[in-house]
C-alpha cells in the first residue's frame, strides 16, 4: 500500500474529480443538491494543490 501511494499519490485528486463530475451530471439531469458539488469541488482542489506542491503550510 505504501508503494502504491508513493507511486500514484500525486494523481489521487482525479478520484474526487470523477465523483464531482458525476455529481454535476446528477444535478443537471436529476434532483441532486448543489452543496455536494461545492464540497466535492473544494476537496478536489485541495487534493490537487496539495499533491502538486503548491500548498504551503504555515507554522
Secondary structure, DSSP 8 states (H G I E B T S, - for coil): -HHHHHHHGGGTHHHHHHHHHHHHHHHHHS---HHHHHHHHHHHHHHHHHHTT------
